[in-house]
């Protein structure tokens, strides 16, 4: 998918394979280098506008600190091979930026991170200034793996006008989603736009969002795969009803789900927060195309509501899928200079960093000790859009922006805090869950069979990693 952090599509799984014992020996061979006040920084924000924005922040840091920075933009699909090659050659970068959760945990599992440096940076900035859940997802109990920087989340967008006309409640639970999908399905409008493409990690992200809401986990408390649990079977059954019974016919992808909602032919859609600038008509190559949109480009945005966290009957509290991006310091980094750099990027340079794409870079550091709301306030005022730019707070309501900011606290992720980062990465490469979802929604297997097949395939992956 475009611009969103879908770098996990190939990156996370490949890192699990690339970061092996051969790589570790390469790291050991490098040894301690003599500090020269020069660091290499790899950034996964490699799109040209974002690289230019990062260069401006880096130039200001160099002038202030005297540290020289060699900034390298890295493509998502190349990162695993580049890490493997650099580690074997003893040329790992000092710092990596915009790294998703699964690669962070995989690099940690393989001993590639300077966790002490990450801990010092967070403590220096003030752990209390960070979102607590972001710290939890990027930490292994007392060990700090990375410095969390920003987040995007999976959201449910729905047609408020259609819901209000039908007297429907906001779709924030399994029950309200299903009731709305059934009621509004028909007359050229599908009840839900939901991914079913068996070859796309977006399908797994969408399913995980609904599964987490029902207390369905990738692994259970004992570490065994748990996709055949009652909660997961119910998640598969609910996904099937939403996507197959009340969704558009045929395989639905990241692009087709958006196109259907933008054309006014769907009452709900599950997508990421990167949808928001497009929904507001601020990106020329992805404009809303509904009938009313021709006369009023803001029609769809004005008549859409947003749900962040969802709740199923099998869960005690709402939850949602999201991604935390981080800065990491490698174990062979020039420590002092690297720490200065990351501290700067999370302080003086922070507003420029999340301001690149604020709809998908929600700050997870709220502010400073002296000004607790500084960064969230700056985020709300950041310009959103590509071809047309407007301040976030002029496009979206204060209530909605508050929802996004607080939604970071509800983020959950499969397997990471249970020490299963390598398994998460492997599932994103082999895609057993999207394959099961695709077979289920196309009528080849039942929801119970989909749960069982996914469980068996992920169990096989887990054994192969042992």
N, C-alpha and C positions, 0 to 999 in steps of 0.2 A: 504494500500500500504506500502511496505517496507520502512524503514528509513525516508521517507518524514514525515512532520508534519501532518499526516493524523489522528493524535490523535483527531481531531475535529469530526471524524467519529462517536464516541460514547460520547466523553467527553462533547462537547459543549451543546448538547441537554440535556444530563442528568443533567448538572449543573443547567440548568433552572428549573428543577424539584426539585433538591436536595436543592438548596439554598432558603428555605422558611422561614416563620416566626418562626417555631420551631428552626431552626438553629440560627436565629438571637437572640433568647432568650438565647441560649447556649453561644453565644459570650458575651452577656451582663453579664452572670453569672460569667465569668472568672475574670472580673475586672482587675485592675492594678497589675502586678507582680513586684517583687523586681528585679532590674537588676542584673544579675550574670555574664555578659560578655560571655554568652553562647547562641547560637542560633541554631534552627533547620531549615534546608533548604531542601525543597523538589525540586527535579529536574525531569522534564519530559524527560531529556536526559538520559534514564535509560539503554540503551544498554551497555554491559560490557566495550567495548573500550572507550566509552564516559564517563562512570562513572569513569574509571581509570584516564582518562585525567582530569576530574573535580577534582578528589581527589588530584592530583598533584598541581593544582591551589590552592585548599583549604588549603593544607598543607603549601604552601608558605605564604598564607594570615594569617594563624594562627600564624606562626613564626614571621611575621612582626607586627601583630596587638595585639597579646595576646588574641584575641577572639577565643573561642572554637566553632567549627562548627560540628553539627551532620548532616551529609549529607545522605539523603534518596532518592533512586531512585523510582520514581512512574510510574506505568504503566498507559498508556492513559485511558484504560477502567475503572480503579479503582479510578481515581481522584475524580469524583463527590461523590461517596460514602464515600471516605476517608475525603473529606472536610466536608461533612455533619456530619459524626461521630466525627471528631475532634472538630468541632465547638460546637456540643452538649456537648462534654466532657470537653470543655475549653482547648483543647490542639492543637489548630491550629498552624501550623508551623509559624515561624517568616517571612520566605521568601520563595517564589516559583519561580523557574526558567523555562524558555522555555515555558511560558504559551501563547497559541494562543489568537487572538483578542477576539473571542466570549466569552470565559470564563473570560477574563479580564473585559469585559463590564458587564457580568452577576454578577461577584463578586462585582463590583462597584455598580450596581443597588441594590444589597442586603446589601450594607453597610459593606462589609468585608475588604475593602482596606484602608490603611493609605495613602491617596492621598497627604497629606502634606509632608510625608516623600519622596514619589516619586518626588514631586516637588522640594524639597531641593536637592535631588541627581542630578537631571537633571541640575538645576541651578549651583550647585557646579562643575559639569563637564563642564558646558558651553552649554546652549541650542543651541547656534550657531554651535556647533560641530556635532549636530545630523541632520539627514535628516529631512527636514521640514514636509514632508508627513507622515513619521513614527510618528512624534510627534502629528500630527493632528489626525491620526487614533487611537492613544492611549491617547487622551485627550478629555475632555468634555468642550470645549471652554477654559476657563482659568484654569480648574481643571485638574491636571496631574494625570492620573489613574495609570500609570505604567512607567517603564523605558524600552523603546524599545531597544532590543539588536541585533536582526538579522532578516533576511527575506529570504523567498524563493518565487519564482513566477512561475506562469503558463506561459509556453512559447510555441510557435509554431515552430517546427523543420521541415525543408523541404529539399528535395533533390536538391541541387544546380545544380548538373550535369544534372538532368532531366529538370529542369527549364531552364537552359541555352540552352540546345539542342532544346527545344520547343520555345525559345524566350519569356519566361514568366517573368513578373515582380515579385519581392519578394511578398509573400502573406501577406501583412500587412493591408488589408481591406477586407470587405465582397466581394467586386467585384473581387479583385485579387485572393482571396481564391477560390471563386466559379469558376472563369474562369480556374484556374490551376487544380482544382479537376476534372472538366469536361474534360479538354484536356488530362490529364495524366491518367485518369481512363480507364483501359483496358490492355490487354496483360499480365494478371497475376498480375497487379499492381493496387491497389485501389487508388482513388484520395486522400482519407483522412482516418486516423485512429482516431476515435473519440468515446469516451465512450458513451454507451447506457444502461449500466446495471442499472435496476431500483432499485437495492438494495444497491447501493454503492454511498457514498458521493462524490467520484471522478467524477461521472456523473454530480452532481450539481456544483462542482468546475469548470468543463470544460464548462458547459452551462453558468455559471455566467461569466466566462471569455469572452465568445462571447457576452453575453447580455450586460455587462458593456460597451463593445466597441460600442454598438448601443444606449447608453443612456437609457437602460432598467433597472429600479430599482425595488427592492423588494417592497418598499413602495414609495408613492408619497410625495410631500411637506406637505400635511395635515396629513400624518401618515397612510393613508389607503393603503391597498395592491394594487400594481399597475401592476401585471403580465399580465393583459388583455389590457394593453395600446398598441397603434400602434407600438411603438418601441419594445415592448416585443413580440408582434405577429410576427413582422418581424424577431426577433431573433430566435423564435421557427421555423419559416419557413426556415430560413437559416441553422439552425442546422440540420433540417430534410433533406434538400438537401445534405448537406455535409456527414452526417452519413448514411442515408438510400439510397440515389441515387448514391453516389460516395464512400461509405465505404464498408468494408468487410461484407459479409452476417452474420446474427446471432447476438446475444447479444455480445457487445464488452465491455470488462472490462479493469481495469488498467493494468493487465498482458497481455491480448491479444492484446491491442493496441500497447504496446511496442514490443511484439514478432513479430507482423506484420511488423512494421517499421524496426526492427533489421534484419528481414529476407529479406529485400529489396523488400517487397511486398506492400509498401505504399509510396506515394509521400510526404505525410505530416502527422504529428502527433501533437496533443495537449497534453502536459504532463508537469510535474514540472521540475524545475532545478535539481532535484535529478537524472534526467536521464543522466546528463552530464558525470559523471565518467564512467557509464556503456557504453555510446555511444563511449567513448574513449578507451574501452576495458580494463578498470582498475578494473573490478569486475568479478571474475571467474565464478560466478553462473548466470551472466546475460550478456553474451558476444554477440556482433553482429554476426549474422549467415548468412549474405547474401552470395551469390555465390562468389563475389569478395573478401569477408572478409577472406576466407580460405587462400588466397595467400597474402593478405594485411590486417592485422587486423585493420589498421587505415583507411581503405577505406571509411567506412560509416561516420566516424567523419570528414575526410578531405572533403567529398562531401556533408556535411550538412550545411545548413544555419539556422540562428536563428532569429525569430521575437519576440520581447518582447511585445510592445503595439500594439493593433489592433484598427481599426476604422470602424464603420458602418455608413451608410448614415443618421441615426437618431441622431448622436452625433456630437458635435462641435469639439471635440478633441479626440485623441487616449486614450485608457485606457486598463488596464489589471487586472486580478485577481492575488492576492498575499497574503501571510500570514506574519504578523509581530509577532515574538515571543518576550516576555517581561520578565523582572524581576518585581515581585510585592512584596510589603511589606504589611503584613496583619495588621488589625486595633489593634490586640492584641500583636504585635511584641515588642521585646526589641529594641526600636527605634534606639538608638545610635549605637549599635553593628550591627544591620541590615543595617543601612545606610552605615557604613564603609564597610561591605561586598559587597553590590551591587556596591558601588563606585569602589572598588578594581576589581570586575569582569568586569567592564566597562572601566577599565583603565589598571593597571598593568597586570591583568589576561585576558584581552580582547582577545589578539591574540591567546591564548591557547583555549579560548572558541569557537570562530568562526572557529578556525583551525581544530576542530574535523571533520567537514564535510563542507568545504568551498563552495562546489557547491550548498549547500542548506542552508548555514548560511552566507548570504551576510551581511556584517556589515552595520548597519544603523547609526553608529557614524563614521564619516569620519576620524577624527583625533583629535588632541588636539589644543588648542589655539596657542601653540608654534609651532606645526607641523601639519598643517591642513590636510595633506594627509596621515598621518602615518598609520592608520589602513587599509585604502583601498590599500595602497602599500603593507602592510604585507599580506593582503588577497590575492592579486594577486600572491604573492610568496609562499602562503601556499601549502602544499602537498595535492593533491586530489587523491582519489582512496581507495580501500580496500585491495585487494590482491597484486596489484601493485600500487606504489605511485609515482607521478610526480608533480613538481610544476605547479600550475594552469597556470602560464604565459608561460610554455613550452608546454602545451597541447592546450590552446585556445589563439586566437589572442588578442592583446591588444584592438583592436576595439570591439571585442565581450565582453570582460571583462568590458570595459567601458559601453557597452549596459546594461549589467546586473546591474552594480552599479547605473547607471542613471535610470534604470527601476523601482527602488523603488519609485521614484518620481511620476510615472504614476499609481501606485497601487490604486485601488478603491475597496471598499467592500460594499456589500448590507447592508443597514439597521443600521449599527453600529453607524455612526455619526448622524443618525436620532433618536437615543435613542431606537432602536429596537433590542438590543443585545439578549434579551430573545427570541424574535421571530426567530432570526437567528439560535440560538441554537436549538429551537424546530423544525425548518425545517431540520436541520441536523440529527435529531433523527427520525422524521416521514418520511422524504424523499418524500414529495409530488411532488417536481420538477423532481427528477430522475424517479419517477413512471410515470409522464406525458410524459417525454422524451422517456422512454422505450415503452410506449403504442403508442406513435406517430411514432417512428422509426420502430416499428414492424408492422405498418399498421392498428392498431386497431382504431386510431382516427386521425383527421387531425391536422395540426399545430395550427389552430385557436381554435379547441376544446382542444388541449393540454394547450394552454395559459389560456383558460377559466377554465378548471379543476384545473390547478395549482393555479390560482387566488382564486378559491372557497375554495380549501383545505387550503391554507395559511391564508385566511381570517378567516376560522373556528379556526385555531390554534391561531391566534391573539386574537380572542374573548375569547378563553379558558384561555388565560394568563391574562386577565383583571380582 
